[in-house]
Amino acid sequence: MAAAPQVGEGGWGLRARAGVSSPTAWLSPAQAAGSPTACYQELSRFPTITRAALRAAAGAQTFLLYTECSRPDPPRRRPLRFSRHYSLWHTGDGCLAACPAALSAEIHNQLLSQDSPTGRHRAVLSRCPRQGHELLEVWSSSGRSHSVDLTALGKHGEVYTERPFACLAWSHSETRLLYVAEKSRPKPRPPCPWDVPGTAMPVEEGEEEEEGEQFVYHEDWGEALSARSVPVLCALDLEGSRVSVLEGVPEHLSPGQALWSPGDRGVVFVGWWHEPFRLGLSACSNRRSGIFHLDLGSGRCELLSAERAAACSPRLSPDGHRLLYLEGDLGGPHRQCLRLRMLTWQTRQTVTVLDVVQEPTEGERGAVGRAGRCCGVGPRCRAPTTPARCSCAPLAAFAGIYAEELPPRCWAADSRRAVLGTPQRSRTDLLLVDTEAATVTSLTAGSPEGHWELLTLQWDLLVAACSAPHRPPSLVVAVLPPARRELPLCWVPLEDAPTVPGITWKTLTVVTPCSGQSPPAHGTQAFEALLLSPPAGSAPHPLVVCPHGGPHAVFDARWRPSMAALCRLGFAVLLVNYRGSLGFGQAGITALLAHVGQQDVADTQLAVEQALRSEPLDPHRLALLAGSHGAFIALHLLAREPERYQACALRSPVSNLPALLGTSDIPDWRYVSLGLPYSFERVPRAEEVAAMLLRSPIAQAARVRTPVLLCVGARDRRVSPTQALELYRVLRARGVPARLLWYPEGGHALAGTEAQADVFRNCARWFLQHVGQPRCAGRAPSAHGGPGAAVGPR
């Protein structure tokens, strides 16, 4: 067995490698600045860890870890997906040792995969490249044991592989699999050569003609779910390789996120109401939904959660006694602070473990604290002790839960504690929740990595991925100690990514002045911005300003290849978390309603002004880079200060609010954003349309002088690409330099290997053309004469 990695001098910053060594050769600053494409490819080669699963061996002292990773593959114009394998074992001092267990292997045609509770079996849903059929297979250490052609059986349509519906759940007995698929409906009558007047089309036995039905409109679930309409719960019985569509789900519900109930006697699932019509579901946690239990014996379907709420993400404890789930309010902001609810299975009693946090307050019940002794090696530790990666952190206020879902396996072995990841201001941290005491402990606050994701928690082994703006994702593992002794954790890196040279980052706190436009209670609320900077020797830096979309989203301190690439090109990047961002309390989210186009715009400009005063930045070389609602903010800034910004690049921009009423999959947001109530039967009034137009950037387009690059996807269901087309025509007619990139297969996010690379290439060239080439480090002294931003968090 290979030697285990050992941590040398301790502290958060030390990183030991147990896997493949990361590349250390980098493009020089001059080479990076001369080729945006090469710079982006260099930084996008680092993989993202998408899934992890553990299997116990040798009396639960040795474990096998399986991970799935993905990174862009430019030559093949698609993602490269591959697996990695590790051996883990306890060292006896509360830590783990690890080594690679096998070579990496490419994953082909896989859609979903899930390991059984014991880890002895793996279910894999794949698509046959030749026929296009969907195959559900089961694999074990002895090879493939089952293979079922779901398409050939014809019991249902395509299997759902997208959030929030998708699931692939093993029964506790490991004899059945549960998944969600499109309901089967009669195929439309195909055109044929003999389909002429007076000639009858031959009909096969058992086939019914659907004359007059082939053009009936079928609703879908909007952006990123345009091929999903009527989901059904399906079960595969492995003993007989039989597939059945489960009956008993009420007709007004669309089921998803299913799992087996205790004893495999029923199914727990999330049901979304779809009457009177469907609204977009992607990135919307405010849609009416509930947690249901379908008893397979009686066929009875029982609502377990509140009648009028938005519930999702059910997770059953290892002992089968408790069900944890997330719950939010109906309507209002599409993303919001959520409650953590817990149901006791036998009594059906439900309690709120963690409630909505309006404003984070130090010292309140549920505050993020730290337990156990200090490790002695962190920046705030009292005395040196054991050298290990420490998660000691100062007592900080718990800001609430904003996660879209709980980790698939989030429960500790004691069925009392659970771990989840959620934004906390401009970070995403791992929080340990004691469901009985209703307390929260941060496992990662104070670490230099600003984004943490729990991949799995099994046998009290934590497997996580962490990253920072200047460091790609790393895979780490730790042992979860007993209750009330959780800290410090000993994190062991398995796959370690290097720090990108020349990039530093910091968090800026921006305090807003009292304003008549803001609600008095929140007029002085602070917000944050992340500043990424190139080497200090090239200062003053040109600045790219990025307000996020949403608007209820957040820029956490994670790895973003495109932002790091801009820094490598010589630009500083300011990621603005204006008031209304996730992770700062529900009050800030609510306060933005009725003030979009005003408060968010003013906050972004305030962050720019503070950064220009405090950092070595060039006030005469500013650019804007944003998407969706962030592009809405950017367009307002261009109209407010026509001479301030030298370039602007926008993705899927919102420019004409009333035009989205009939084209967006979330028409409710048009009303809610102005502080107006929404109902399904509502029709727009003249005064409301006028108010929307007044808040629209298109109404101020005549003031724009800055060159604008527009990037849109033709299949965008959230913000119609005609928004950008209208703006493009207005700018061109007024002599403003404008360029429009139209991606025929692109959606709202412009995802995909080829599209993402092309968007970055064009945006970088646009900035270099209109803002100018930044100076390379070492060629010009800093105009401010000060050092660059310190690496790490606040």
NULUMMAR-15935 format. One record per residue (C-alpha): residue in one letter; x, y, z. Coordinates in steps of 0.001 Angstrom, whole numbers, plus 500000, padded with zeros to 6 digits. Layout:
<nodes>
aXYZ
...
</nodes>
This chain:
<nodes>
m500000500000500000
a501315503439499101
a502344505813501843
a499584508028503151
p499854511787502739
q501019513569505848
v500282517152506779
g503479518994507498
e503216522329509268
g499457522578509802
g497060525407509270
w494373525968506681
g496811527021504009
l498841523780503961
r497757521263501352
a499029517685500961
r498475515584497854
a497231512026497855
g496209511815494221
v497629512850490893
s499892515858491050
s498412518973489532
p500198520703486676
t502586523445487706
a503590524929484335
w501701528132483626
l501533530589480782
s503595533688481459
p501655536954481966
a502670538077478475
q501562534764476937
a498248534856478781
a497548538445477739
g498377537624474130
s495910534739473824
p492578534858475709
t491676531451474274
a494846529779475552
c494411531489478918
y490838530223479282
q491730526688478222
e494576526627480714
l492236527438483593
s489202525411482505
r491159522128482449
f490677521605486192
p487853519146486873
t484741519649488934
i483833516801491285
t480173516003490635
r479514512897492762
a481091510716495427
a480198507405497068
l481821505316499797
r481947501569500337
a483071500030503615
a485509497120503777
a487612495296506378
g485296495846509334
a484509499469508496
q488130500491509063
t488986500714505363
f486832502415502753
l486760502660498992
l485865506083497623
y484451506480494120
t484162509932492540
e482868511295489243
c484477514360487688
s483869516588484691
r485849519158482766
p485605520738479283
d487056518798476364
p487543521454473654
p488669519102470831
r485477517051471200
r483355520105472043
r481725518424475031
p482480517705478674
l484964514978479525
r483566512842482345
f485722510389484253
s485953508476487535
r488599508373490235
h489056505793492997
y490744505971496417
s491394503833499464
l490824505434502877
w491646504131506319
h491597505400509896
t494936506390511384
g493845506069515017
d494206509761515902
g490841510895514525
c492197511469511033
l492270509564507780
a494978508420505428
a494408507848501732
c495947506743498466
p494722506292494866
a493173502844494355
a492906502695490558
l493596504623487392
s491079507216486230
a488646505998483581
e486381507879481180
i482624507611481707
h480680507094478484
n476990507822477785
q476020507878481463
l472973509932482459
l472552509030486147
s474255506733488637
q473632505791492248
d475276503376494668
s473186501082496867
p473083501664500664
t475751499019501325
g477857500111498346
r477780496600496850
h475788497628493781
r475739500604491437
a472756501538489277
v473632503302486018
l471236504938483596
s472850505376480183
r471868506140476612
c472794503774473809
p474661505938471259
r473368503996468245
q469673503533468942
g469215506337471453
h467569503884473872
e467808504414477623
l469310501477479524
l469124500938483289
e471877498622484458
v473140497307487789
w476815496593488378
s478686494910491195
s482229493711491848
s481515490632489715
g480282492602486702
r476900493589485274
s473985491776486896
h471017493489485240
s470373495408482031
v466891496688481140
d466066498547477926
l463553501065479269
t462818502526475834
a461992499150474344
l459592498334477183
g457552501440476351
k456149501848479869
h457022505542479938
g458870508270478078
e462359509624478760
v463787509380482253
y464211512719484021
t467877513548484618
e467512517235485501
r466892518975488782
p464589519331490582
f462684516178489536
a465490513655488930
c466193510771491282
l467573507226491184
a466814505673494567
w467626502217495899
s465210500416498209
h466589499485501610
s466479495818500567
e468484496722497431
t465995494836495244
r464165497786493668
l465029501085492009
l462907504216491915
y463107506939489263
v461057509624487504
a460157509591483809
e457867511364481360
k454390509913481175
s453817507860478054
r451288509285475636
p450086508117472219
k452501508826469426
p451277511311466813
r450265509928463460
p453385510140461250
p453163511520457697
c453567508887454975
p453639508715451171
w450210507104450921
d448564509749453100
v446486511174450202
p442734511755449865
g440816508514449601
t443674506365450957
a443526504895454451
m446639504543456554
p447228500986457793
v446813500688461552
e448726498091463520
e446837495871465930
g446315497590469282
e447320501010467941
e444785503816468131
e444689506689465727
e444898510067467462
e443343512058464671
g443052515711465640
e445279515282468720
q448760515575467272
f448884519380467513
v447482519757471018
y449692522004473149
h451407520299476102
e452766522533478832
d456312522122480080
w458257523330483101
g460121526140481359
e463802527011481191
a466093523952481239
l462975521736481478
s461346522361478108
a461118518615477359
r459495517826480716
s455732517998481126
v454015515164483037
p456404513196485288
v455470509809486744
l457072507653489420
c458539504398488105
a459970501358489857
l462238498600488577
d461963495276490381
l465381493674489964
e464229490182490846
g462029489977487763
s463433492916485763
r459897494349485746
v459163498047485319
s455954499526486690
v454502503029486749
l453284503696490294
e449615504585490639
g448020506748493299
v449751510094492697
p447006512769492483
e446413514136488978
h447103517743490009
l450656516906491148
s453936516430489309
p456141514080491383
g459921514090491783
q462801513695494276
a461450510315495361
l462874507863497905
w461683504686499629
s459921504981502970
p461003502895505990
g460539499201505350
d460131499824501599
r456348499856502144
g455874503143500338
v457444506034498520
v458170509553499775
f458209512188497048
v457912515899496345
g454759516886494502
w454519520184492629
w451068521614491943
h450683522304488215
e447175523758488099
p445926525949486528
f449193526075484557
r452904525512485039
l455364528277485900
g459107527948485363
l460682525738488023
s464425526089487437
a466037528207490207
c462590528850491732
s462128527622495305
n458807529467495729
r456518527138493756
r453764525345495636
s454931521858496539
g454656519363499341
i456214516209500778
f453931513212500153
h453876509551501159
l452399507010498763
d451516503740500498
l452129500990497949
g449816498569499730
s446692500702500015
g447427503217497277
r446750506050499744
c448662509302499150
e449279511396502267
l450524514977502516
l453256515142505166
s454161518839504971
a452199522080505154
e449249522525502799
r450344525842501304
a454129525976501229
a457085525163498995
a458694521989500354
c461466519934498782
s464519517747499326
p463321515010501729
r466137513068503439
l465460510004505631
s467706509391508636
p469769506157508799
d467500504677511503
g464383505529509451
h462802507533512276
r463199511096510993
l462608512892507722
l464433516153507106
y463355518592504382
l463453522237503282
e460440524523503257
g459869528041501940
d457009530474501509
l454806530571498447
g455202533368495919
g457411536395496311
p461131536121495493
h462070533070493444
r464964532295495817
q464674532974499514
c465714531926503004
l464291528490503814
r463232526632506946
l464728523291507893
r461857521034508958
m461894517561510515
l459127514972510660
t459079512070513104
w457978509133510965
q455939507176513499
t454004510097515016
r453893512304511893
q454773515261514113
t456743518026512394
v459007520614514021
t461019523517512683
v464683522816513338
l465955526089511849
d463643528964510975
v463934531751508440
v466564534308509490
q465442537857508806
e468709539530509800
p471798537679511105
t472314538663514745
e475254537653516915
g474520535407519867
e470999534330518931
r469766530738519233
g471099528854516260
a474141531084515824
v477094529534514084
g479565528628516787
r482499526319517327
a482672523375519663
g485558521544521285
r489107522684521819
c491137525018519647
c493529523290517269
g496228525898517735
v497255526343514133
g494646528672512668
p495089532450512443
r492980532960515594
c494072529888517558
r495358530228521120
a498289527825521206
p499899525307518860
t498818521688519255
t498352519013516634
p499333520095513105
a496208519603510992
r493981521563508670
c491881523399511219
s488372524754510935
c488533527036513958
a486557530189513322
p485321533161515316
l481743533082516539
a479702534317513596
a476024534963513018
f474011532246511281
a472549533880508168
g469964531199507303
i469603528405504744
y469581529258501029
a470516525917499472
e468404524640496564
e468579521145498030
l470094519148500868
p473054516865500091
p471819513405498990
r473447511846502052
c473544514460504789
w472760512529507994
a475398511499510531
a475352507909511775
d473636508968515032
s470510510047513089
r470585513258515102
r473057515493513292
a473068516545509648
v475514518478507461
l474552520851504659
g476166523540502529
t474637526984502167
p475668530563501348
q476695532585504407
r477274536102503128
s479869535858500339
r480924532313501264
t479321528883501003
d480134526925504147
l479379523483505549
l477115523680508586
l476535520938511132
v472957520966512453
d471982519286515707
t468316518521515001
e467463517968518678
a469182521030520117
a468376523161517026
t471932524517516947
v474337525151514092
t478120524765513984
s480162525902511014
l482667523257509959
t484483525485507465
a484162529160508486
g487572530815508532
s489081528594505862
p490789530276502877
e488503528291500583
g485338530326500115
h483138527565498694
w482468524140500190
e480194521380498935
l479355518170500780
l479466515286498315
t478538512503500721
l478412511650504425
q478559507912505160
w479792506057508249
d480582509528509656
l483098510155506874
l482769513550505222
v483695513842501554
a483705517412500264
a484957519660497493
c486351523107498236
s487627525949496095
a488470529657496104
p488591532373493427
h492309531661492899
r492234527895493536
p490359525231491531
p488304522568493345
s490086520129495642
l488705516858497001
v489017516497500787
v487859513980503406
a487466514081507184
v486099512056510080
l483070513568511816
p483793513347515571
p481103512577518178
a478496515177519110
r479730518345520829
r483336517495519869
e483090518216516152
l485906520750515940
p488632520833514917
l488199518653511859
c491216517024510260
w490684517512506501
v492860515324504284
p493262516464500643
l492954513678498058
e493122515618494810
d494763518963495341
a494610521810492854
p497365524430492755
t496926528102493485
v496866530100490258
p499904532395490280
g499405536126490292
i495757536154491450
t494758537488494854
w491319538160496289
k489592539852499183
t486084540622500414
l485032544266500511
t482299545371502912
v480172548201501529
v477952550263503843
t475058552070502193
p474143555597503300
c470631556315504521
s468368556925501551
g464756557839501060
q464483555124498428
s465341552326500869
p463125551098503688
p464209552906506857
a464857549682508776
h467356548514506172
g468655551787504774
t472096551301506329
q472393547569505692
a475861546543504530
f476562544302501594
e479722542798500118
a481764542471496959
l484595540122496032
l487638541696494408
l489995539550492328
s493257541266491438
p496219540609489104
p499810541020490355
a500442544300492154
g503299545124489780
s500851545827486958
a498725548349488908
p496669550410488443
h494453547676487048
p491552548094484660
l488380546891486404
v485622544572485183
v482450545055487259
c480089542061487589
p476698542334489301
h475142538855489534
g471857537758487996
g468818536483489802
p468451539027491328
h468206536715494342
a471471534855493871
v475001535325495204
f478609535453494094
d480294533216496664
a484062532923496849
r484361529875494587
w486506528980491593
r485282530526488332
p487640529851485395
s486391532811483366
m486969535290486203
a490414533867486943
a491222534094483234
l490308537786483188
c492749538308486054
r495427536440484137
l494770538816481239
g495508541733483591
f491992542833484638
a490777543199488205
v487273541762488698
l484648543057491134
l481819540590491918
v479038542595493565
n476597541069496065
y474186543985496198
r471363544088498758
g468897541359497854
s471626538727497430
l471281535334499088
g473164534639502298
f472559537951504064
g469132537365505631
q465565537333504327
a465047541009505157
g467569542040502515
i465878539825499924
t462458541286500667
a463784544856500744
l464769544686497071
l461184544056495965
a459657547203494441
h463178548686494185
v464685546735491272
g466370549031488801
q467042551472491628
q468511549991494810
d470463547232493046
v471859549707490526
a472852552202493228
d474487549453495299
t476576548264492360
q477806551766491628
l478545552326495337
a480697549187495380
v482588550448492322
e483251553834493927
q484511552267497157
a486794549873495279
l488239552731493238
r488999554695496411
s490609551847498356
e492303549654495739
p494983550196493035
l492469550450490172
d492336552664487095
p489120554779487240
h489400555529483522
r489386551892482394
l486150550315483565
a484026547606481960
l480810545771482790
l480254542017482503
a476898540542483544
g474019538243482649
s470227538205483020
h469233540561485872
g472888541517486259
a472759542694482638
f469620544669483566
i471687546446486244
a474594546999483851
l472355548624481230
h470974550999483846
l474536551946484807
l475396552681481166
a472398554984480913
r473067556731484216
e476740557427483503
p477254557281479730
e480942558250479900
r481968556121482887
y482379552661481338
q484491551946478276
a483024548521477398
c480119546255478285
a479515542534477607
l476133541032478459
r474615537536478430
s470863536947478136
p470087540568479080
v466806541813480544
s466042545120478846
n462242545379478373
l460203544260481389
p456653544404479965
a457732542415476893
l458599539501479206
l455026539134480459
g454123536971477491
t457497535449476660
s459116534419479978
d458464531189481872
i458287533260485086
p455789536068484309
d455019536317488039
w458417537945488636
r457464540943486524
y454798541840489094
v456663540762492235
s459752542777491261
l457635545939491341
g456064545040494683
l452764543974493113
p450874540787494070
y450596538016491493
s447821535534490811
f447359533036488005
e444309534827486625
r445936538256486616
v446103540257483383
p448309543346482996
r446838546808483449
a447929549841481508
e449434551586484547
e451371548459485498
v452795548045482008
a453775551729482058
a455542551269485414
m457433548259484059
l458519550200480990
l459782553080483109
r461997550628485033
s463270549075481794
p466729549898480424
i465284550057476901
a463469553254477916
q466867554899478583
a468750553332475681
a469137556718473975
r471637557717476692
v473958554724476148
r477299555511474502
t479379552515475618
p480203549723473124
v477983546728473978
l478502543020473210
l475362540859473491
c475392537052473834
v472081535180473725
g470735531650473372
a467985531065470848
r466327528525473182
d466216530816476223
r462827530386477906
r463506532703480837
v464582535865479007
s463604535854475361
p466538536493473008
t464342539104471321
q465186541344474314
a468790541522473111
l467733541782469483
e465563544822470213
l468380546470472171
y470907545662469457
r468775547387466825
v468269550474468984
l472000550819469669
r472975550282466039
a470429552856464886
r471989555433467223
g475561554721466135
v476661552913469298
p479141550063468621
a477220546850469208
r477728543192468389
l475247540343468789
l476236536680469222
w473371534235468637
y473807530642469893
p471157528457468181
e471184525691470813
g471846527920473817
g469517528374476781
h469466531063479432
a472773530030480997
l474569529578477652
a475938526319479019
g478006523837477074
t481708523497476378
e481733525251473018
a479347528074473942
q481103528926477214
a484515529073475561
d483212531200472702
v481442533623475053
f484616534139477076
r486758534532473954
n484501537247472564
c484045539063475869
a487803539144476510
r488522540443473025
w485797543058473408
f487407544345476601
l490900544317475130
q489619546236472104
h487670548928473942
v489333549144477370
g492889548514476206
q495633546001476879
p496510545800480600
r500143546199481554
c502029542999482341
a503447542566485825
g506976543808486160
r506815546177483167
a505227549140484864
p505387550283488490
s502179550570490479
a500705554050490372
h499532553570493941
g502735552068495202
g500921549705497577
p500794545949497812
g498107543836496203
a495132542422498040
a495877539778500613
v495018536226499693
g492117534783501632
p488824535793503184
r487907538918505079
</nodes>
